[in-house]
Amino acid sequence: MQKTVCELFAGVGGFRLGLQHSSPQWETVWFSQWEPGRKKQWAHDCYVKHWGDIDERTGQDIASVDKTAIPDHTLLVGGFPCQNYSVAASKSSKGIEGEKGALWWSIRDTLIAKRPPFVLLENVDRLLKSPASQRGRDFGVMLTCFAQLGYSVEWRVVNAADYGAAQRRRRIFIFACNNRTRHGAAMGLCTAEDLLLQDGFFAHAFPCTIDGSLRTERIPFHDLSNVDPLTLLTTGDEDGNNDLLDISRQFAFPFENSGFMMNGIIHTCSTVPVHEPPTPLRQIAVQDADQRYYISDESMGKWVYLKGAKRIDRVSKSGHAYVFSEGPIAFPDPLDRPSRTMLTSESSLNRSTHVIADPVTGRLRLLTPVEAERLQGFDDEWTNTGMPEKFRYFCMGNALVVPMIERMGTVLNKIIEAEP
Ligand SMILES: C[S@@+](CC[C@H](N)C(=O)[O-])C[C@H]1O[C@@H](n2cnc3c(N)ncnc32)[C@H](O)[C@@H]1O
């Protein structure tokens, strides 16, 4: 099996970089990156400056791309936006329709069209609990899609700081393997506990212990793994098959931070990481930050206000009066521990922007773009490809912690090398 990969929602290439760090054999056969509503596509430009382009479709809305034209690949990866995955019955046909604009359906269409042996996805951890009105439904819809297409799935919520990173960033990773792979067959022979603690994909990449009891649930699903992929793409699901519709209407389940699904049976439990020493923020700080990153005397009051505790009288749209309150957050951010999660608004005048005491001068300043890159484990100046600084922070806020992908890449390499 070749180490070929297709990277959807590629951003500035965190998956590609992490996989390359795990083995130079990884070859990206196609990628997709398009920022909705923007004329200038900074992330796509950055990606292409590092690795070159593949064809004119890599910079288009993935929803509009014909998935059958994507080159074959062993691994499909992507960090996709968390959206509403509910489905409804289509008026015109017997099939189902996914919530318009939800990019999950582009991933599913790619699975249908290409049937890659392995899949690795990243998302925010609230995916497990969304929507608030029917907790677990959206993840249930995703698992059902995978089950129908003949995949087994493992998931784990990982806080990068627990595994050595300089940032507390909690994300769900989802690993799926086609049941016809050797790895898929081997998974089927494991007990649930063994899979979660020692034999599974995440057990290897992110050692953990079990905390609490295992819960099990069956998803009723119709196996579509033997249906001709082209038929599935053009006509939707088979006649009378409304598994996804039923799940979307009724399914709710308390997914824990770890679990797996095989043949429609879900096993989930809470796990705790076997901690590795985290990297303190001080360690990624540059020694020569430019003056423009320093907080001016004039703006200091605004920062103190934003970071401080407050109680504000407000009136909701419906006219209901309430008190908005929030506690203080550390100001400046401590240098002796990993940072908070970096957001796309990093460096703007915002409560969530990091402010540190410069380790050399002791004066308060923002993180530099290079520090933002280091927090995500990218090479220094990775996004210094012509985009305004605001977008360098934006791209880093969107990205992932590259060394986490490298760890998973190392496990994947072994799995793929063991396949015939
Ligand atoms: C969470 S970010 C992933 C970042 C990436 N993992 C990285 O390391 O930089 C999601 C990306 O999907 C892109 N995106 C959103 N909608 C898209 C669409 N319809 N087609 C293609 N890309 C899209 C966004 O521009 C964003 O860069």
The ligand as an SDF file (V2000), in Angstrom:
LIG
                    3D

 27 29  0  0  0  0  0  0  0  0999 V2000
  -10.1620   24.1710   10.6520 C   0  0  0  0  0  0  0  0  0  0  0  0
   -9.4000   24.7640    9.2190 S   0  0  0  0  0  0  0  0  0  0  0  0
   -8.2310   23.5080    8.8740 C   0  0  0  0  0  0  0  0  0  0  0  0
   -6.8240   24.0050    8.9640 C   0  0  0  0  0  0  0  0  0  0  0  0
   -5.7490   23.0140    8.5990 C   0  0  0  0  0  0  0  0  0  0  0  0
   -5.8700   21.7480    9.2760 N   0  0  0  0  0  0  0  0  0  0  0  0
   -4.3620   23.5900    8.8560 C   0  0  0  0  0  0  0  0  0  0  0  0
   -3.5140   22.9060    9.3970 O   0  0  0  0  0  0  0  0  0  0  0  0
   -4.1290   24.7490    8.5120 O   0  0  0  0  0  0  0  0  0  0  0  0
  -10.6420   24.4760    7.9840 C   0  0  0  0  0  0  0  0  0  0  0  0
  -10.2560   24.9730    6.6210 C   0  0  0  0  0  0  0  0  0  0  0  0
  -11.2830   24.6280    5.6990 O   0  0  0  0  0  0  0  0  0  0  0  0
  -11.3900   25.6670    4.7540 C   0  0  0  0  0  0  0  0  0  0  0  0
  -12.7270   25.5880    4.1340 N   0  0  0  0  0  0  0  0  0  0  0  0
  -13.9060   26.0160    4.6720 C   0  0  0  0  0  0  0  0  0  0  0  0
  -14.9130   25.8020    3.7980 N   0  0  0  0  0  0  0  0  0  0  0  0
  -14.3690   25.2090    2.7030 C   0  0  0  0  0  0  0  0  0  0  0  0
  -14.9200   24.7360    1.4740 C   0  0  0  0  0  0  0  0  0  0  0  0
  -16.2190   24.8520    1.2330 N   0  0  0  0  0  0  0  0  0  0  0  0
  -14.0850   24.1870    0.5560 N   0  0  0  0  0  0  0  0  0  0  0  0
  -12.7550   24.0610    0.8320 C   0  0  0  0  0  0  0  0  0  0  0  0
  -12.1780   24.5020    1.9790 N   0  0  0  0  0  0  0  0  0  0  0  0
  -12.9800   25.0670    2.9160 C   0  0  0  0  0  0  0  0  0  0  0  0
  -11.1720   26.9330    5.5690 C   0  0  0  0  0  0  0  0  0  0  0  0
  -10.7440   27.9990    4.7560 O   0  0  0  0  0  0  0  0  0  0  0  0
  -10.0980   26.4960    6.5570 C   0  0  0  0  0  0  0  0  0  0  0  0
   -8.8100   26.8160    6.0950 O   0  0  0  0  0  0  0  0  0  0  0  0
  1  2  1  0
  2  3  1  0
  2 10  1  0
  3  4  1  0
  4  5  1  0
  5  6  1  0
  5  7  1  0
  7  8  2  0
  7  9  1  0
 10 11  1  0
 11 12  1  0
 11 26  1  0
 12 13  1  0
 13 14  1  0
 13 24  1  0
 14 15  1  0
 14 23  1  0
 15 16  2  0
 16 17  1  0
 17 18  1  0
 17 23  2  0
 18 19  1  0
 18 20  2  0
 20 21  1  0
 21 22  2  0
 22 23  1  0
 24 25  1  0
 24 26  1  0
 26 27  1  0
M  CHG  2   2   1   9  -1
M  END
$$$$
